[in-house]
């Protein structure tokens, strides 16, 4: 049995989770950057939170020595 934390998200929910537009989510799916699922091959697109999280890439932090400006 799934819990609310691992339940698939619909298009609008996925877009809100990533703070992007639904159109951006559709583009990611079209490019193959984001897997999408349909129940029985029909109906609304659904997304797994783990797949959405995989798109989030940490940005490396740059530590400057000496406290000067670049």
BALOBA-1460 file (C-alpha; in Angstrom, 3 decimals):
// residues 70
<rec num="1" residu="x" x="0.000" y="0.000" z="0.000"/>
<rec num="2" residu="x" x="1.393" y="3.395" z="-0.934"/>
<rec num="3" residu="x" x="1.551" y="6.366" z="1.359"/>
<rec num="4" residu="x" x="0.915" y="9.950" z="0.321"/>
<rec num="5" residu="x" x="4.686" y="10.564" z="0.137"/>
<rec num="6" residu="x" x="5.222" y="7.944" z="-2.583"/>
<rec num="7" residu="x" x="1.912" y="8.353" z="-4.417"/>
<rec num="8" residu="x" x="2.284" y="9.467" z="-8.042"/>
<rec num="9" residu="x" x="1.803" y="13.167" z="-8.712"/>
<rec num="10" residu="x" x="-0.320" y="14.597" z="-11.523"/>
<rec num="11" residu="x" x="1.086" y="17.105" z="-14.030"/>
<rec num="12" residu="x" x="0.042" y="20.218" z="-12.092"/>
<rec num="13" residu="x" x="1.343" y="18.764" z="-8.829"/>
<rec num="14" residu="x" x="4.678" y="17.840" z="-10.426"/>
<rec num="15" residu="x" x="5.025" y="21.339" z="-11.877"/>
<rec num="16" residu="x" x="4.279" y="22.909" z="-8.495"/>
<rec num="17" residu="x" x="6.756" y="20.579" z="-6.762"/>
<rec num="18" residu="x" x="9.562" y="21.686" z="-9.112"/>
<rec num="19" residu="x" x="8.343" y="25.320" z="-9.271"/>
<rec num="20" residu="x" x="8.028" y="25.196" z="-13.064"/>
<rec num="21" residu="x" x="5.093" y="25.397" z="-15.469"/>
<rec num="22" residu="x" x="3.144" y="22.341" z="-16.612"/>
<rec num="23" residu="x" x="4.421" y="23.139" z="-20.129"/>
<rec num="24" residu="x" x="8.010" y="22.767" z="-18.867"/>
<rec num="25" residu="x" x="7.149" y="19.365" z="-17.407"/>
<rec num="26" residu="x" x="5.689" y="18.271" z="-20.763"/>
<rec num="27" residu="x" x="8.880" y="19.424" z="-22.530"/>
<rec num="28" residu="x" x="11.013" y="17.389" z="-20.106"/>
<rec num="29" residu="x" x="8.880" y="14.331" z="-20.871"/>
<rec num="30" residu="x" x="9.110" y="14.937" z="-24.655"/>
<rec num="31" residu="x" x="12.926" y="15.236" z="-24.456"/>
<rec num="32" residu="x" x="13.153" y="12.057" z="-22.417"/>
<rec num="33" residu="x" x="14.507" y="13.882" z="-19.372"/>
<rec num="34" residu="x" x="11.588" y="12.883" z="-17.151"/>
<rec num="35" residu="x" x="9.697" y="9.589" z="-17.134"/>
<rec num="36" residu="x" x="5.899" y="9.824" z="-17.068"/>
<rec num="37" residu="x" x="3.308" y="7.131" z="-16.487"/>
<rec num="38" residu="x" x="-0.344" y="6.552" z="-17.350"/>
<rec num="39" residu="x" x="-2.565" y="4.094" z="-15.516"/>
<rec num="40" residu="x" x="-3.466" y="1.423" z="-18.056"/>
<rec num="41" residu="x" x="-1.838" y="3.488" z="-20.799"/>
<rec num="42" residu="x" x="-4.687" y="6.013" z="-20.681"/>
<rec num="43" residu="x" x="-5.681" y="9.064" z="-18.734"/>
<rec num="44" residu="x" x="-3.660" y="11.797" z="-17.105"/>
<rec num="45" residu="x" x="0.115" y="11.775" z="-16.888"/>
<rec num="46" residu="x" x="1.546" y="10.801" z="-13.518"/>
<rec num="47" residu="x" x="5.017" y="11.282" z="-12.114"/>
<rec num="48" residu="x" x="7.012" y="9.620" z="-9.364"/>
<rec num="49" residu="x" x="8.507" y="11.941" z="-6.779"/>
<rec num="50" residu="x" x="11.806" y="10.041" z="-7.000"/>
<rec num="51" residu="x" x="11.991" y="10.868" z="-10.738"/>
<rec num="52" residu="x" x="11.315" y="14.540" z="-9.988"/>
<rec num="53" residu="x" x="13.941" y="14.548" z="-7.226"/>
<rec num="54" residu="x" x="16.469" y="13.070" z="-9.669"/>
<rec num="55" residu="x" x="16.216" y="16.276" z="-11.724"/>
<rec num="56" residu="x" x="17.375" y="18.372" z="-8.787"/>
<rec num="57" residu="x" x="21.152" y="18.666" z="-9.050"/>
<rec num="58" residu="x" x="23.118" y="20.370" z="-6.287"/>
<rec num="59" residu="x" x="25.098" y="23.435" z="-7.299"/>
<rec num="60" residu="x" x="28.696" y="23.312" z="-6.073"/>
<rec num="61" residu="x" x="29.660" y="25.982" z="-3.592"/>
<rec num="62" residu="x" x="32.728" y="28.048" z="-4.418"/>
<rec num="63" residu="x" x="34.782" y="29.095" z="-1.414"/>
<rec num="64" residu="x" x="36.988" y="32.081" z="-2.045"/>
<rec num="65" residu="x" x="40.217" y="32.486" z="-0.125"/>
<rec num="66" residu="x" x="41.213" y="35.807" z="1.418"/>
<rec num="67" residu="x" x="37.757" y="37.375" z="1.451"/>
<rec num="68" residu="x" x="38.496" y="39.571" z="-1.596"/>
<rec num="69" residu="x" x="36.210" y="40.255" z="-4.498"/>
<rec num="70" residu="x" x="36.654" y="38.537" z="-7.842"/>
